[in-house]
C-alpha cells in the first residue's frame, strides 16, 4: 500500500518553472510527478498563470522569489497596487526614494483612494510591502540620474568582470530599449508640438507607436524592430499577415509596451533569434540582455531561457540614462533616417504635403522605420558601447564614419517640398527631436494611478480599437496577383529609364507566384 504523499509547498520560482514547461508542451501529469504535487495543483498554476507572472515581473529580487511561497495580498490591496505602480515609475526615472518618502506617498494614496479607517505607514508596513513584492531595498540612493560618474565607473568595472567570468564575447552581449515614435509627424513653418505636429492646412495629429530596438555590442546582429500599436489589425494592414511584416508587431490599447508583451517578445523572438545568430557564428548559445529599469521589464526570473543560458541583467537606476548603449545616439540616428526618408519619398513622388499626408499609413510607416533601422551602421552601435566595453573600440579599430543626417541636409530637402520651403532651422531641430524623450511605457499621473488601482479603465480606447479591427479582409488569389505582376512588368518594359535589377526583381516575383499557383492547382 503506497504511503500518503508528502505535502509540497512550491516557491514562486517553482511555479514560474512549471508555467514555462507547460507553455513548451509539458503535461500536467509529468510535471506533477517531477515536483511531487497533485495534477490539480498544476492545473491551478496554469489557471493563475498571468497573476503569477505579473507578481514575479514586479519583483525586485531573484533570490527572494526562490524562497517566497505565497502571494499573500495586502489588507489594503488598492493601496498596494497604487504604491507599487508609483514605486516602479520612480525607479525607472531614477528619482531618489527613501523610507520616509514612501511612507508619505502611501498616506497620500490611502486618503486619495477614499479608504476607511486609520492608516499608519510604519516601518513594519514598509517591511511587509517590500516582502510582498520581493523588493530588496527601498532606497534609491545617489542624486537623480544626472551625472553620477562614480556609479558609472563602478557598474562598468563590475559588468566587465561579470562577462569575463561568464566567458561572454561582445557578439553575445545585447541591449534593448524602447522609445515612442510620432510616425505621422511632419515639420512646420510655425511650430512643432510634442505629440501634436502642426502641418499647414491640417489639424493636430497624435499618431504614436512604441518602438523597441535590440542589437548586440558588435552591431552585427540587429533584431527586427518590435512595434506596439493600438489596434490588433489596423485598417492599412488589410489582408497583410502580421508575421510577414518587416517588424514584430504587437497591440496594446494605448500603444505602450507592457510586461506581457515584453515577456512574449523575449521568449518567442529574442531567444530564438539570438540562438540562431550565435549558431551561425559558431559560438556557445549563451547571451545576456542588458536592460534599464522600465516598469515594463519583468524580473530577471521571468526573462530567462529554459536552459538558463540566455538571460537579462539590469542597469542600476542611477546610471541607465548615462550609459545605456542604444540611448547613446543609436535610436536618434534611426529616427533621423526615418524622417529624412519620409521627406525624400514625398519629394520623389512629386506630392504636395496635403496628398502625402492623406496617403501615409501605419503600414507605410512600419516599412520606412524598418528601413531606417537597417540603415543604422554596425559602427554606430559599437561606438555606443564604448563606455561599457571600451575594448570593442580598440579591438575592432572602428572607423568612425559620420552617418548622422544633418539639419542642413534636411533643410535642403525641405526647400524642394511644397508647403515647407521656408521652415526655420530651429523648427527642423525641434521636429527631429520631437519624441526624443518619449518613453516606451505609460507614465501615469497620480489620478491615473488611483484609477488603475481601483480597476477603472478607459473604455473609449477599447471600443475605438474594436471599431478599427472590424474590417473585412480582401483575399487576393494567385491569378489576380499574377495578372498584376504581368501588367507591372509590361509597364517597366515600356519605360526606358528603368534599371535592369528592378525588372529582375519583378520577374523573380512572377516566377514565385506562378509556382504557388501550380502547387495550389495540383492540390485540388
C-alpha positions in Angstrom: 0.0 0.0 0.0 1.5 3.3 -1.0 2.0 5.9 1.7 0.4 9.3 1.7 2.2 11.8 -0.5 4.2 14.4 1.5 2.8 17.9 1.2 5.0 20.1 -1.0 4.8 23.9 -0.9 6.1 25.4 -4.1 8.1 28.6 -4.3 7.2 31.4 -6.8 10.2 30.4 -8.8 9.0 26.7 -8.9 5.6 28.0 -10.2 7.3 30.0 -12.9 9.3 27.0 -14.0 6.2 24.9 -14.2 4.5 27.6 -16.3 7.4 27.6 -18.8 7.3 23.8 -19.0 3.5 23.9 -19.6 4.0 26.5 -22.4 6.6 24.3 -24.0 4.2 21.4 -24.2 4.8 19.6 -20.9 1.9 17.6 -19.5 0.3 18.2 -16.1 0.8 14.5 -15.2 4.5 14.6 -15.9 5.0 17.9 -14.0 3.0 16.6 -11.0 5.4 13.6 -10.7 8.5 15.8 -11.2 7.5 18.3 -8.5 5.8 15.8 -6.2 2.5 17.6 -6.3 -1.1 16.8 -7.5 -2.3 17.3 -11.0 -4.9 19.7 -9.6 -2.1 21.9 -8.3 -0.5 22.0 -11.7 -3.9 23.0 -13.3 -4.4 25.7 -10.7 -0.9 27.1 -11.6 -1.9 27.1 -15.3 -5.2 28.9 -14.4 -3.4 31.6 -12.4 -0.5 32.0 -14.9 -0.9 35.7 -15.6 -1.3 36.5 -11.9 1.9 34.6 -11.0 3.9 36.1 -13.9 2.7 39.7 -13.1 3.7 39.2 -9.4 7.1 37.8 -10.4 7.6 40.5 -13.0 7.2 43.3 -10.4 9.6 41.6 -8.0 13.0 43.2 -7.4 14.8 40.1 -6.3 15.5 36.7 -7.9 16.8 35.2 -4.6 13.6 36.2 -2.7 11.4 34.7 -5.3 13.3 31.4 -4.9 12.3 31.5 -1.2 8.8 33.0 -1.2 6.0 30.5 -1.3 2.8 32.7 -1.4 1.4 35.8 -3.0 -0.4 36.9 0.2 -2.3 40.0 -0.6 -2.2 43.2 1.4 -5.1 44.2 3.7 -5.2 47.4 1.6 -5.0 45.9 -1.8 -5.8 49.0 -3.8 -3.2 51.0 -1.8 -0.6 48.2 -2.5 -1.3 48.4 -6.3 -1.0 52.2 -6.3 2.2 52.2 -4.3 3.8 49.5 -6.5 2.9 51.4 -9.7 4.3 54.6 -8.2 7.5 53.0 -6.9 8.2 51.3 -10.3 7.9 54.6 -12.0 10.2 56.3 -9.6 12.8 53.6 -10.0 12.5 53.8 -13.8 13.2 57.6 -13.7 16.0 57.2 -11.1 14.3 59.5 -8.7 15.6 59.2 -5.1 13.2 57.2 -2.9 13.6 56.6 0.8 11.5 55.0 3.5 10.1 58.4 4.7 9.2 59.4 1.1 7.5 56.0 0.6 5.5 56.4 3.9 4.4 59.9 2.9 3.3 58.7 -0.5 1.4 55.8 1.0 -0.5 58.1 3.3 -1.4 60.3 0.3 -2.7 57.3 -1.7 -4.7 55.9 1.3 -6.8 59.0 1.6 -6.9 59.7 -2.2 -8.4 56.2 -2.7 -11.1 57.0 -0.2 -10.2 54.2 2.1 -11.7 53.8 5.5 -10.1 53.6 8.9 -6.8 54.8 10.3 -3.6 54.1 8.4 -0.1 54.3 9.9 2.7 53.8 7.3 5.1 52.5 9.9 8.4 50.7 9.4 6.5 47.4 9.8 4.1 48.3 7.0 7.1 49.2 4.8 8.9 45.9 5.6 5.8 43.9 4.7 5.3 45.9 1.4 8.9 45.1 0.5 8.4 41.4 1.3 5.1 41.1 -0.6 6.8 42.4 -3.8 10.3 40.9 -3.2 11.9 44.3 -3.2 15.5 44.1 -1.9 16.0 47.7 -1.0 13.5 50.6 -0.9 16.1 53.3 -1.1 17.3 54.5 -4.5 20.4 56.3 -3.4 22.5 59.0 -5.0 21.3 62.0 -6.8 18.9 61.7 -9.6 20.5 60.3 -12.8 22.3 63.4 -13.7 26.0 62.7 -13.9 26.8 60.0 -11.4 30.2 59.2 -12.9 31.4 57.2 -9.9 28.4 54.9 -10.1 29.0 54.6 -13.9 32.6 53.5 -13.3 31.6 51.0 -10.6 29.0 49.4 -12.8 31.2 49.2 -15.9 34.0 47.7 -13.9 31.7 45.1 -12.3 30.0 44.3 -15.6 33.3 43.7 -17.4 34.3 41.4 -14.6 31.0 39.7 -14.9 31.2 39.0 -18.6 34.7 37.7 -18.2 33.6 35.3 -15.5 30.7 34.2 -17.8 33.1 34.0 -20.7 30.9 36.2 -22.9 32.1 37.9 -26.1 30.7 41.2 -27.5 28.7 39.1 -30.0 26.8 37.6 -27.0 26.0 40.9 -25.3 22.8 42.7 -26.2 20.8 45.8 -25.3 17.2 46.6 -25.9 15.5 50.0 -25.4 12.0 51.4 -26.1 11.0 54.8 -27.4 7.9 56.5 -28.6 7.6 57.5 -32.3 5.2 60.0 -33.7 5.1 58.3 -37.1 2.9 60.9 -38.9 4.7 64.0 -37.6 6.0 66.5 -40.2 7.8 69.8 -39.7 6.0 73.2 -39.9 7.0 76.7 -40.7 5.3 77.7 -37.4 5.7 75.1 -34.7 6.2 71.5 -33.7 4.4 70.5 -30.5 5.4 67.3 -28.7 2.9 64.7 -29.8 1.0 67.2 -31.9 2.8 68.2 -35.0 1.2 71.1 -36.8 1.1 70.7 -40.5 -0.1 73.6 -42.7 -3.8 73.1 -43.6 -4.3 70.2 -41.2 -5.5 69.8 -37.6 -3.2 68.4 -34.8 -2.3 64.8 -35.1 -1.3 62.3 -32.4 -0.4 59.1 -34.2 2.1 57.3 -32.0 3.6 53.8 -31.6 6.2 52.4 -29.3 9.3 51.0 -30.9 11.9 48.8 -29.2 15.3 48.4 -30.8 17.6 45.5 -29.9 21.2 44.8 -31.1 24.4 43.2 -29.8 27.6 45.0 -28.9 29.3 44.4 -32.3 26.3 45.9 -34.1 26.3 42.9 -36.4 23.1 41.4 -35.1 20.2 43.8 -35.2 16.9 42.1 -34.3 13.7 43.1 -36.2 12.2 46.1 -34.5 9.4 45.4 -32.0 6.5 47.8 -32.6 3.5 48.2 -30.3 0.4 49.9 -31.9 -3.1 50.4 -30.6 -5.1 48.1 -32.9 -4.6 44.3 -33.5 -5.3 44.8 -37.2 -5.2 48.5 -38.3 -7.1 49.4 -41.5 -3.9 49.7 -43.5 -2.9 46.1 -42.8 -6.0 44.8 -44.8 -5.1 41.2 -45.7 -1.5 41.5 -44.6 -0.3 38.7 -42.4 1.4 40.4 -39.4 4.0 37.6 -39.4 5.2 38.9 -42.8 5.7 42.5 -41.6 9.3 43.9 -41.6 8.8 44.4 -37.8 7.5 42.3 -34.9 4.1 43.9 -34.3 2.1 43.8 -31.1 -1.0 45.7 -30.0 -2.0 47.3 -26.7 -4.8 49.8 -26.3 -2.6 52.7 -25.5 0.2 51.6 -27.9 2.5 51.1 -24.9 5.0 48.4 -24.1 3.8 46.3 -21.2 5.0 43.3 -19.1 3.1 40.7 -21.1 4.3 42.0 -24.5 7.9 42.2 -23.3 7.8 38.7 -22.0 6.3 37.4 -25.3 9.0 39.2 -27.2 11.8 37.8 -25.1 10.6 34.2 -25.2 9.3 34.0 -28.8 11.5 36.4 -30.7 14.7 37.3 -28.8 15.8 33.9 -27.5 15.2 32.0 -30.8 16.9 34.7 -32.9 19.9 35.0 -30.6 20.3 31.2 -30.7 20.2 31.2 -34.5 22.7 34.1 -34.7 25.2 32.5 -32.3 25.0 29.2 -34.0 25.8 30.9 -37.3 28.9 32.4 -35.6 30.0 29.1 -34.1 29.6 30.5 -30.6 28.1 28.9 -27.5 24.3 29.7 -27.3 24.7 31.9 -24.3 23.9 35.6 -24.1 23.0 38.5 -21.7 20.4 41.2 -22.4 21.2 44.5 -20.7 18.1 46.5 -19.8 17.1 49.6 -17.9 14.6 49.7 -15.1 11.5 50.4 -17.1 8.2 49.3 -15.3 7.5 47.2 -18.4 10.6 45.0 -18.0 9.9 41.8 -16.0 12.1 40.4 -13.2 15.3 38.5 -14.2 13.5 35.3 -13.1 11.0 35.7 -15.9 13.5 36.8 -18.5 15.5 33.6 -18.8 15.6 30.9 -21.4 14.6 27.3 -20.3 18.3 26.3 -20.0 19.2 29.5 -18.2 21.8 30.3 -20.8 20.1 33.4 -22.2 19.1 35.9 -19.5 18.7 39.5 -18.6 20.7 41.8 -16.4 19.7 45.3 -15.3 21.5 48.7 -15.3 21.3 50.5 -12.0 18.7 53.2 -12.0 21.3 55.9 -11.4 23.4 55.1 -14.5 21.0 53.9 -17.1 20.5 57.3 -18.8 24.2 57.9 -19.0 25.4 54.6 -20.5 22.6 52.6 -22.0 24.1 51.9 -25.4 21.0 52.3 -27.7 20.3 55.6 -26.0 23.7 57.0 -26.9 22.7 58.2 -30.4 21.6 54.9 -31.9 17.8 55.4 -31.6 18.2 59.1 -32.5 20.0 58.1 -35.7 17.3 55.6 -36.6 14.6 58.3 -36.2 16.5 60.8 -38.3 16.8 58.2 -41.0 13.1 57.6 -40.8 12.1 61.3 -41.1 14.6 62.1 -43.8 13.3 59.1 -45.9 9.7 60.3 -45.5 10.6 63.7 -46.9 12.7 62.2 -49.7 9.9 59.8 -50.6 7.5 62.7 -50.8 9.9 64.7 -53.0 10.5 61.8 -55.3 6.7 61.1 -55.7 6.1 64.8 -56.5 3.4 65.1 -54.0 2.3 68.2 -52.2 2.2 67.9 -48.4 -1.6 67.5 -48.2 -1.8 64.5 -50.5 1.3 62.9 -48.9 -0.3 63.2 -45.5 -3.5 61.6 -46.7 -1.7 58.6 -48.2 0.7 57.9 -45.4 -0.5 54.8 -43.4 0.8 52.9 -40.4 1.8 50.1 -42.8 3.9 52.6 -44.8 5.5 53.8 -41.6 6.4 50.3 -40.5 8.3 49.6 -43.7 10.0 53.0 -43.5 11.1 52.6 -39.9 12.4 49.1 -40.6 14.5 50.5 -43.4 15.7 53.3 -41.2 16.8 50.7 -38.6 18.6 48.7 -41.4 20.5 51.9 -42.4 22.0 52.3 -38.9 25.5 51.0 -39.4 27.2 48.5 -37.0 29.9 51.1 -36.3 27.2 53.4 -34.8 26.0 50.7 -32.5 29.5 49.5 -31.4 30.5 53.1 -30.8 27.6 53.4 -28.4 29.0 50.6 -26.2 32.4 52.4 -25.7 31.6 53.5 -22.1 30.8 49.9 -21.0 33.1 47.9 -23.3 36.0 50.2 -24.5 37.9 47.1 -25.7 35.5 46.7 -28.6 36.7 50.0 -30.0 40.3 49.1 -29.6 40.0 45.5 -30.8 37.9 46.3 -33.9 39.7 49.5 -34.8 36.4 51.1 -35.7 36.3 53.7 -38.4 34.0 56.4 -37.1 32.3 57.1 -40.3 29.9 60.0 -39.8 26.4 58.9 -40.9 24.2 61.2 -38.9 21.8 63.2 -41.2 22.4 66.8 -40.6 19.9 69.6 -40.2 21.4 71.2 -43.3 20.6 68.1 -45.4 17.0 68.1 -44.1 16.7 71.8 -44.9 17.9 71.1 -48.5 15.1 68.5 -49.0 12.5 70.9 -47.5 13.5 73.6 -49.9 12.0 71.4 -52.7 9.0 70.3 -50.6 5.8 72.2 -51.4 4.5 73.9 -48.3 7.7 73.5 -46.3 10.2 75.7 -48.3 11.0 78.1 -45.5 11.0 76.1 -42.3 13.4 77.7 -39.8 16.4 75.7 -38.7 15.1 75.8 -35.1 11.9 74.1 -36.2 13.7 71.4 -38.1 15.8 70.6 -35.0 12.6 70.5 -32.8 11.0 68.2 -35.3 13.9 65.8 -35.4 13.9 65.7 -31.5 10.1 65.8 -31.1 9.9 62.4 -29.5 13.5 62.1 -28.2 12.3 61.9 -24.6 9.2 59.8 -25.2 9.4 56.6 -23.1 8.1 53.3 -24.4 6.0 52.8 -21.3 3.0 54.7 -20.0 3.8 57.3 -17.4 0.8 57.7 -15.1 -0.2 60.8 -13.1 -1.3 60.3 -9.5 -5.0 60.4 -10.6 -4.3 57.7 -13.3 -2.5 55.5 -10.7 -5.5 55.8 -8.4 -8.0 54.9 -11.3 -5.9 51.9 -12.2 -5.6 50.7 -8.6 -9.4 50.9 -8.4 -9.7 48.8 -11.6 -11.1 51.7 -13.8 -10.2 51.5 -17.5 -10.6 53.8 -20.5 -13.4 52.0 -22.3 -13.4 54.5 -25.1 -9.9 53.4 -26.2 -11.0 49.7 -26.2 -14.2 50.5 -28.3 -12.1 52.5 -30.7 -9.8 49.6 -31.2 -12.6 47.2 -31.8 -14.0 49.5 -34.5 -10.7 49.5 -36.3 -10.4 45.7 -36.1 -13.9 45.0 -37.6 -12.9 45.5 -41.2 -13.5 42.8 -43.8 -10.3 41.4 -45.3 -9.9 41.3 -49.0 -8.5 38.0 -50.3 -6.3 38.2 -53.4 -6.0 34.9 -55.3 -2.9 33.7 -57.3 -4.4 34.5 -60.7 -5.1 38.2 -59.8 -1.6 38.6 -58.3 -0.1 37.1 -61.4 -2.1 39.4 -63.7 -1.0 42.5 -61.7 2.6 41.4 -61.9 2.4 40.8 -65.6 0.9 44.4 -66.0 3.7 45.8 -63.9 6.4 44.1 -66.0 4.8 45.3 -69.2 4.9 48.9 -67.8 8.5 48.6 -66.8 9.5 47.2 -70.2 7.9 50.3 -71.8 9.9 52.7 -69.6 13.3 53.4 -71.0 14.8 54.7 -67.7 14.0 51.6 -65.5 17.2 49.8 -64.5 17.7 46.0 -65.0 17.7 44.9 -61.3 14.3 46.4 -60.8 12.9 44.3 -63.6 14.7 41.2 -62.5 13.1 41.5 -59.0 9.6 41.6 -60.5 10.4 38.7 -62.8 11.5 36.7 -59.8 8.3 37.6 -58.0 6.3 36.5 -61.1 8.1 33.1 -61.0 7.3 32.7 -57.3 3.6 33.4 -57.9 3.4 31.0 -60.8 4.9 28.2 -58.6 2.4 28.9 -55.9 -0.4 28.8 -58.4 0.8 25.5 -59.8 1.0 24.0 -56.3 -2.5 25.2 -55.5 -3.9 23.7 -58.7 -2.2 20.4 -58.3 -3.5 20.0 -54.7 -7.1 20.5 -55.9 
